[in-house]
């Protein structure tokens, strides 16, 4: 595989790592969390969690899957490079 593939995965890995860290910090913990600063603290008593919290969960899972795919892709790329002797 070409070297630009590895560089693309590394850049994507750095971006998703920073984004994943920010998304995790936005989640509501036991005491409210940072998500209440951006409107995530307003929830209805019947639903349990607000739409903002559900969307935050979805975005976090999506970014986590992209992060995981980058890790696996880099591992496979490294294995192919070591196997070919390049």
LINKA-V507296 format. One record per residue. RES is the residue in one letter. PHI is phi in whole degrees, -180 to 180 (999 if undefined). NEAR is the number of other C-alpha atoms within 10 Angstrom. Layout:
RES_PHI_NEAR / RES_PHI_NEAR
This chain:
X_999_9 / X_-72_8 / X_-69_9 / X_-64_9 / X_-63_12 / X_-67_17 / X_-64_12 / X_-64_12 / X_-66_19 / X_-67_16 / X_-63_12 / X_-64_15 / X_-66_19 / X_-65_13 / X_-63_13 / X_-70_19 / X_-65_17 / X_-66_10 / X_-65_17 / X_-65_20 / X_-63_12 / X_-66_13 / X_-65_19 / X_-66_15 / X_-68_13 / X_-77_21 / X_-66_18 / X_-82_15 / X_-95_11 / X_-67_6 / X_-102_7 / X_118_13 / X_79_14 / X_-76_18 / X_-65_20 / X_-70_17 / X_-69_11 / X_-108_10 / X_93_12 / X_-77_21 / X_-80_17 / X_-88_15 / X_-136_15 / X_-81_10 / X_-75_8 / X_-86_7 / X_-80_8 / X_95_8 / X_-131_14 / X_-81_17 / X_-65_14 / X_-64_17 / X_-68_20 / X_-66_12 / X_-67_11 / X_-63_18 / X_-63_15 / X_-64_12 / X_-65_15 / X_-65_20 / X_-65_14 / X_-63_13 / X_-66_17 / X_-64_18 / X_-67_13 / X_-65_17 / X_-61_21 / X_-63_15 / X_-64_14 / X_-65_21 / X_-63_16 / X_-65_13 / X_-62_16 / X_-66_19 / X_-63_13 / X_-66_12 / X_-63_18 / X_-64_13 / X_-65_12 / X_-67_13 / X_-70_14 / X_-71_10 / X_-68_9 / X_-89_7 / X_81_7 / X_-88_6
